């Protein structure tokens, strides 16, 4: 707990420094693995540094690990996308994290048509959104990700 106290003191004095928050949340995730502690810290971090896509991305992964509802994850993605990142790479990071979450959310061994439809709708929305942003996805990595999912899991070649 003394490490947490040190991190709390550090974020109190440097609340607008994303690296401090990233280090703190990584410590919580790696050492404690307690989402009841890390989720409120992530919420404070994105409130103080909404421009940091790494914090948002790590927050989404923590919500997934905590088995939070799909609506909670989707709401967090919407908040992240509406904060106005300075570069296209940040939007790509959020969309990639969310689409990867949706891929893992699909239960491939059960009836998954509804989940697959949601995945396809969101990845298409992501591709269209990134197309409108300068340097949103210059290498087409999200399209490649989508094509791999279609080929590997859906056998759509």
ZADO-962265 format. One record per residue (C-alpha): x, y, z; residue number from 0; residue in one letter. Coordinates in steps of 0.02 Angstrom, whole numbers, padded with zeros to 5 digits. Each point is the difference from the previous one (the first is absolute). Example, Ala and Ser with C-alpha at 12.3 -4.5 7.8 and 13.67 -1.06 7.14 Angstrom:
+--------+--------+--------+-----+--------+
!      x !      y !      z ! num ! residu !
+--------+--------+--------+-----+--------+
!  00615 ! -00225 !  00390 !   0 !      a !
!  00069 !  00172 ! -00033 !   1 !      s !
+--------+--------+--------+-----+--------+
END
This chain:
+--------+--------+--------+-----+--------+
!      x !      y !      z ! num ! residu !
+--------+--------+--------+-----+--------+
!  00000 !  00000 !  00000 !   0 !      x !
!  00146 !  00119 !  00024 !   1 !      x !
!  00033 ! -00007 ! -00188 !   2 !      x !
! -00179 !  00054 ! -00031 !   3 !      x !
!  00024 !  00145 !  00121 !   4 !      x !
!  00154 !  00054 ! -00097 !   5 !      x !
! -00093 ! -00009 ! -00165 !   6 !      x !
! -00147 !  00096 !  00074 !   7 !      x !
!  00118 !  00137 !  00058 !   8 !      x !
!  00081 !  00002 ! -00171 !   9 !      x !
! -00165 !  00016 ! -00096 !  10 !      x !
! -00058 !  00133 !  00121 !  11 !      x !
!  00153 !  00105 ! -00042 !  12 !      x !
!  00007 ! -00047 ! -00185 !  13 !      x !
! -00181 ! -00032 ! -00045 !  14 !      x !
!  00022 !  00063 ! -00180 !  15 !      x !
!  00148 ! -00114 ! -00039 !  16 !      x !
! -00061 ! -00154 ! -00094 !  17 !      x !
!  00160 ! -00098 !  00035 !  18 !      x !
! -00032 !  00008 !  00187 !  19 !      x !
! -00175 ! -00070 ! -00025 !  20 !      x !
!  00062 ! -00133 ! -00122 !  21 !      x !
!  00131 ! -00060 !  00124 !  22 !      x !
! -00126 ! -00001 !  00142 !  23 !      x !
! -00133 ! -00097 ! -00096 !  24 !      x !
!  00129 ! -00123 ! -00067 !  25 !      x !
!  00057 ! -00031 !  00178 !  26 !      x !
! -00179 ! -00031 !  00057 !  27 !      x !
! -00033 ! -00118 ! -00146 !  28 !      x !
!  00164 ! -00095 !  00013 !  29 !      x !
!  00022 ! -00015 !  00188 !  30 !      x !
! -00172 !  00009 !  00078 !  31 !      x !
! -00117 ! -00057 ! -00140 !  32 !      x !
! -00146 !  00074 !  00098 !  33 !      x !
! -00123 !  00088 ! -00113 !  34 !      x !
! -00092 !  00076 !  00148 !  35 !      x !
!  00157 !  00104 !  00027 !  36 !      x !
!  00056 !  00027 ! -00179 !  37 !      x !
! -00166 !  00051 ! -00080 !  38 !      x !
! -00021 !  00157 !  00110 !  39 !      x !
!  00183 !  00044 ! -00031 !  40 !      x !
! -00027 ! -00018 ! -00188 !  41 !      x !
! -00155 !  00109 !  00011 !  42 !      x !
!  00101 !  00136 !  00087 !  43 !      x !
!  00142 ! -00019 ! -00126 !  44 !      x !
! -00110 !  00026 ! -00153 !  45 !      x !
! -00088 !  00144 !  00084 !  46 !      x !
!  00167 !  00086 !  00030 !  47 !      x !
!  00086 ! -00051 ! -00163 !  48 !      x !
! -00139 ! -00031 ! -00128 !  49 !      x !
!  00122 !  00029 ! -00144 !  50 !      x !
!  00102 ! -00157 !  00044 !  51 !      x !
! -00062 ! -00145 ! -00107 !  52 !      x !
!  00112 ! -00123 !  00093 !  53 !      x !
! -00098 !  00031 !  00161 !  54 !      x !
! -00165 ! -00024 ! -00090 !  55 !      x !
!  00061 ! -00159 ! -00084 !  56 !      x !
!  00064 ! -00075 !  00162 !  57 !      x !
! -00162 !  00051 !  00085 !  58 !      x !
! -00101 ! -00096 ! -00130 !  59 !      x !
!  00106 ! -00155 !  00028 !  60 !      x !
! -00025 !  00014 !  00188 !  61 !      x !
! -00189 !  00016 ! -00023 !  62 !      x !
!  00003 ! -00158 ! -00106 !  63 !      x !
!  00105 ! -00094 !  00127 !  64 !      x !
! -00123 !  00055 !  00136 !  65 !      x !
! -00140 ! -00072 ! -00108 !  66 !      x !
! -00093 !  00165 ! -00005 !  67 !      x !
! -00153 !  00007 ! -00112 !  68 !      x !
!  00015 !  00030 ! -00185 !  69 !      x !
! -00096 !  00164 !  00025 !  70 !      x !
!  00130 !  00060 !  00125 !  71 !      x !
!  00142 ! -00039 ! -00121 !  72 !      x !
! -00093 !  00080 ! -00146 !  73 !      x !
! -00037 !  00155 !  00105 !  74 !      x !
!  00183 !  00016 !  00044 !  75 !      x !
!  00049 ! -00015 ! -00183 !  76 !      x !
! -00125 !  00136 ! -00045 !  77 !      x !
!  00072 !  00113 !  00135 !  78 !      x !
!  00177 ! -00032 ! -00062 !  79 !      x !
! -00044 !  00037 ! -00182 !  80 !      x !
! -00088 !  00162 !  00046 !  81 !      x !
!  00144 !  00076 !  00098 !  82 !      x !
!  00090 !  00067 ! -00154 !  83 !      x !
!  00169 ! -00082 ! -00021 !  84 !      x !
!  00138 !  00100 ! -00083 !  85 !      x !
!  00052 ! -00135 ! -00124 !  86 !      x !
! -00074 ! -00140 ! -00102 !  87 !      x !
!  00106 ! -00133 !  00083 !  88 !      x !
! -00092 !  00028 !  00164 !  89 !      x !
! -00168 ! -00032 ! -00082 !  90 !      x !
!  00072 ! -00155 ! -00083 !  91 !      x !
!  00059 ! -00065 !  00169 !  92 !      x !
! -00174 !  00019 !  00077 !  93 !      x !
! -00088 ! -00078 ! -00149 !  94 !      x !
!  00124 ! -00144 ! -00007 !  95 !      x !
! -00019 ! -00036 !  00185 !  96 !      x !
! -00190 !  00003 ! -00014 !  97 !      x !
! -00009 ! -00107 ! -00157 !  98 !      x !
!  00118 ! -00126 !  00079 !  99 !      x !
! -00113 ! -00003 !  00154 ! 100 !      x !
! -00149 ! -00033 ! -00114 ! 101 !      x !
!  00094 ! -00143 ! -00083 ! 102 !      x !
!  00035 ! -00079 !  00169 ! 103 !      x !
! -00181 !  00031 !  00051 ! 104 !      x !
! -00066 ! -00110 ! -00141 ! 105 !      x !
! -00037 ! -00177 !  00057 ! 106 !      x !
!  00059 ! -00091 ! -00155 ! 107 !      x !
! -00052 ! -00172 !  00063 ! 108 !      x !
! -00182 !  00056 !  00026 ! 109 !      x !
! -00128 !  00092 ! -00104 ! 110 !      x !
!  00094 !  00162 ! -00030 ! 111 !      x !
! -00091 !  00085 ! -00143 ! 112 !      x !
! -00058 !  00149 !  00105 ! 113 !      x !
!  00173 !  00027 !  00074 ! 114 !      x !
!  00082 ! -00018 ! -00171 ! 115 !      x !
! -00121 !  00127 ! -00073 ! 116 !      x !
!  00043 !  00122 !  00139 ! 117 !      x !
!  00186 ! -00029 ! -00029 ! 118 !      x !
! -00017 !  00031 ! -00187 ! 119 !      x !
! -00105 !  00157 !  00025 ! 120 !      x !
!  00125 !  00073 !  00123 ! 121 !      x !
!  00156 ! -00041 ! -00099 ! 122 !      x !
! -00081 !  00075 ! -00155 ! 123 !      x !
! -00043 !  00155 !  00102 ! 124 !      x !
!  00180 !  00006 !  00062 ! 125 !      x !
!  00073 ! -00013 ! -00175 ! 126 !      x !
! -00115 !  00138 ! -00063 ! 127 !      x !
!  00040 !  00112 !  00149 ! 128 !      x !
!  00188 ! -00024 ! -00019 ! 129 !      x !
! -00013 !  00039 ! -00185 ! 130 !      x !
! -00060 !  00176 !  00043 ! 131 !      x !
!  00148 !  00035 !  00115 ! 132 !      x !
!  00172 !  00047 ! -00068 ! 133 !      x !
!  00117 ! -00148 !  00032 ! 134 !      x !
! -00144 ! -00094 !  00080 ! 135 !      x !
!  00057 ! -00169 ! -00064 ! 136 !      x !
!  00135 !  00029 ! -00130 ! 137 !      x !
!  00047 ! -00184 ! -00017 ! 138 !      x !
! -00178 ! -00068 ! -00001 ! 139 !      x !
!  00035 ! -00105 !  00155 ! 140 !      x !
! -00182 ! -00002 !  00054 ! 141 !      x !
! -00056 ! -00063 ! -00171 ! 142 !      x !
!  00134 ! -00134 !  00008 ! 143 !      x !
! -00059 ! -00050 !  00174 ! 144 !      x !
! -00179 ! -00011 ! -00066 ! 145 !      x !
!  00055 ! -00105 ! -00149 ! 146 !      x !
!  00095 ! -00120 !  00114 ! 147 !      x !
! -00153 ! -00023 !  00110 ! 148 !      x !
! -00112 ! -00032 ! -00150 ! 149 !      x !
!  00124 ! -00126 ! -00071 ! 150 !      x !
!  00046 ! -00090 !  00161 ! 151 !      x !
! -00166 ! -00009 !  00092 ! 152 !      x !
! -00134 !  00028 ! -00132 ! 153 !      x !
!  00086 ! -00091 ! -00144 ! 154 !      x !
! -00041 !  00149 ! -00114 ! 155 !      x !
!  00146 ! -00001 ! -00119 ! 156 !      x !
+--------+--------+--------+-----+--------+
END
